[in-house]
């Protein structure tokens, strides 16, 4: 027994010596507080792949001024509390000047003040809540705000002739923020919201919420859902034979949803920030993705994560490896930067704009909705 | 009217799931006198064992994979007892409580290590439910209700109509006294773990068949099961069933009246209330 303990201690000792020497001062470390476990880990795993791809590309092309980029991943366990812990660890222990923040607006907004106070740049590649970057000048997002999407969903309902709809939403900062923008725009456009149904993340049973939402057989129901909750819900909708046109947001537009819920999601529609898939940037991205991950589908928001890494690398190159340098350089490098997801110029709120399109699921494929 | 009936059915369904979990929880508590927080992970592993046996490279059909999956869950349950709880048999309840929390983390992260954190399904075709009087129910949900009723009847017979059950109850009353009168307490405890693990495995599989698999699936339902246990009286089998169904109904009927955002608050409210009037439950009987 004693011998085994010694053996373990010695191997640990060797590890401690080996790891720093391999990646000592020759790298630029970037923190990433990602959801690698917990309720929204289904997003985190895809983001990590997209980030790894971009990092590999930059490093193969010679890194930043000869130095390699290294991502320090920290699991945020999908909860606001652990997001704060993860970001604190990245700042205090790894001493990174820039962090890729957590997915999920509530999680991001919990961690953002920590980064702001420590004057460390934090970026989001999927946070959509309108107030996401309000913590301060160190907080950026390369993803469009839901102020635009909420209007997009409202316009879509009106255009399709749905004047009275109930709305279901995930009960967190993202769901609530988007719901508020939707309700405001929808009322202005002459629509009527018949019921508002918030629901919790990560449940296995949404039957009664669904029944309440579809009470009185509304022709259409808005459901601002994530992948996992959506998969559970649409399965239960199908089993109970509820008939209504489901209208979702961008967070549900994922191949994973189709994989999990199968034919039950057939025909649902939703809005999403669009970028052209015909640009040379997008085509190049698709090629490198295929090369690294072969036939795997590009995960939801993977493109935004990929762009975020490239913009950050450019900012480090231009502004130097300090948080203030990066913060100032971000505006300059992103100005008219054409990424995979289009124009990434930051506005005064350190966010980006976008067009909105409509998606639907047809024969198990996510396609553009035409009507 | 249909609307109300369907909600009642949903409540009963949720309640049966809670009850299946609560029975295992209450059994361990009754005999060993501690709250096993790792019970939720036994539930989850039960579901994942079935997944393991049904996926490549093994690829058994559900019918053949079901029993082996339950057996594997049982072995896991016995394993946690052998390596964690048995060495702590004489320890105080707080130690056991914390040890069970540790086991819970270990098992949850273990599942995540092998299968990742993403959600999975068994990949069965999703079928429309059958309709009776405007209320829809799937064959799987019928199985859930029948399984919980059958389990409770079998358990009742075991406990009150067999020698073995009697010895388990004796151990539950007092481990030392049972030993003094010559009851094989080791065997009684082992049997308790076997039954609790089988219940967990069965509940986990039924829940996963009805919804999805994910490493956190046991944990989110365990809190409700715990509330059911408290409501029904700790160590009381019928209480576990009744407690589960009351909480299931309270949640689902409550959602019709108040904002569904407060759905969890109902179960937690009941739990907090029960703990306030009987705080001894969490840390064992006061002597």
Contacts between the chains, C-beta under 8 A, distances in Angstrom:
chain1	res1	chain2	res2	distance
A	36	B	117	6.7
A	37	B	109	7.6
A	37	B	112	5.6
A	37	B	117	4.5
A	37	B	215	7.3
A	38	B	117	6.8
A	38	B	216	6.9
A	39	B	216	6.6
A	41	B	116	7.7
A	41	B	117	3.3
A	41	B	118	6.4
A	42	B	117	7.3
A	42	B	118	4.9
A	42	B	119	6.0
A	44	B	117	7.6
A	45	B	116	6.7
A	45	B	117	7.0
A	45	B	118	6.1
A	171	B	261	4.7
A	196	B	259	7.7
A	197	B	259	7.6
A	197	B	260	5.3
A	198	B	259	6.2
A	198	B	260	6.1
A	198	B	261	3.7
A	199	B	260	5.2
A	199	B	261	7.1
A	199	B	263	7.4
A	200	B	261	7.3
A	200	B	263	6.6
A	200	B	264	6.0
A	202	B	216	6.6
A	202	B	220	5.9
A	203	B	220	6.9
A	204	B	207	6.4
A	204	B	210	7.6
A	204	B	211	4.1
A	204	B	212	7.2
A	204	B	217	6.5
A	204	B	220	7.1
A	204	B	221	7.0
A	205	B	10	7.2
A	205	B	13	7.6
A	205	B	14	5.5
A	205	B	17	8.0
A	205	B	211	7.1
A	207	B	6	7.6
A	207	B	10	4.3
A	207	B	13	7.8
A	207	B	252	7.7
A	208	B	7	5.1
A	208	B	10	4.9
A	208	B	11	7.5
A	208	B	251	7.7
A	208	B	252	4.3
A	208	B	255	4.7
A	208	B	256	7.0
A	208	B	260	7.6
A	209	B	255	6.2
A	209	B	260	4.7
A	209	B	263	7.6
A	211	B	3	6.1
A	211	B	6	5.5
A	211	B	7	6.1
A	211	B	10	7.4
A	212	B	255	6.3
A	212	B	256	5.9
A	212	B	260	6.9
A	215	B	3	5.9
A	228	B	119	5.4
A	228	B	212	7.4
A	228	B	214	7.4
A	231	B	119	6.9
A	231	B	212	6.6
A	232	B	211	5.6
A	232	B	212	6.3
A	235	B	126	5.5
A	235	B	211	7.5
A	238	B	126	5.7
A	238	B	128	6.5
A	239	B	126	6.8
A	239	B	127	7.2
A	239	B	128	6.3
A	239	B	129	4.6
A	239	B	136	6.5
A	239	B	138	5.2
A	240	B	6	7.2
A	240	B	129	6.1
A	240	B	136	4.5
A	241	B	128	5.6
A	241	B	129	6.8
A	241	B	131	7.2
A	241	B	136	5.6
A	256	B	118	7.5
A	260	B	119	6.2
A	260	B	121	5.9
A	260	B	212	6.7
A	261	B	126	7.6
A	262	B	125	7.4
A	262	B	126	5.8
A	263	B	126	6.9
A	264	B	126	5.5
